[in-house]
Structure formats: structure tokens, C-alpha cells
Amino acid sequence: VLGILHLAYAGLMTLLMAVMSIFMFATIGLENANNNREPFPVGFLAVMAIFLVLVTLLYAVPSLLAGYALLKRKRWAKTMGLIAAIMAGLNFPLGSALCVFTLYFLFGESGRLLYPQTATALPPGDASWARRTRPELEREYVPPSSPRDWR
């Protein structure tokens, strides 16, 4: 369910990006057709449209990757889910709800069963490298002596 929710969120963000881009380019086209007014800052609207696309992709791509990874049960799904949850948490209210549900699932019991380790966790080391402690090497703590009075 969580993977489908992330894919739906990414789709919703992409749809929002498409609608807003169409609106911005339509506004640029209509303002260029109206020549009886002052010149319109077309370059500013074009820069704003590009900025809108980049910001929306910044929000949509992690959710798309997390949805894919969660549905395919990839090793890196937990890591990508956390990244997507944090990015989605910046959008209120749908992104915040998705963030809370993702964190609840991944850090809950069912998330620990499906993804016991993160993808970046190192495997346990060789036992020969473990530090062995010998009782004769262990020392008791002795507090340092107080400094002399120089007055």
C-alpha cells in the first residue's frame, strides 16, 4: 500500500507540474499576443516555469523511486522511502500525511520485518578482528592529582 501511495503522490505532483506549466506558457502566449499594453516580462515567466518544473521534479522523483522500490521489495527501499518521506513532508497536507505514514511503517514492526537493515549497513566483520580484552590489561580509573597551589 505504501508503494502505491508514493507512486500516486509522484503522479499527483507530476500532474500539478504539467497543469502549472501549461498555465504559465498559456499566459506567456496570451501576453505576447496583446500588443496594446506595456511589454510583459516573458523571460521572467519562462524562468519561473523552469524553476517550477525543477522544484516539482525534486519532490516527485524520490517518491517515484521509493514507490518502485517498495513494490519490488528492493534492498534500498527503506533508505529511499526515508528520503521520499522527508521530501514529501514539506508539502502540506498530503505530503505530510504520506511522510507520517511512511515513517510509521518503516520504523514500525512490519517495516523492521520487511527491511531489517538499511542498504548502506555494512555486514558484520570477521571475528578475528574483534578486540579481545584481557583482565590483566584492564586498569582502574585513578583521578589525576590536584595541582599545587602557586599563590
Disulfide bonds with the S-S distance in Angstrom:
none
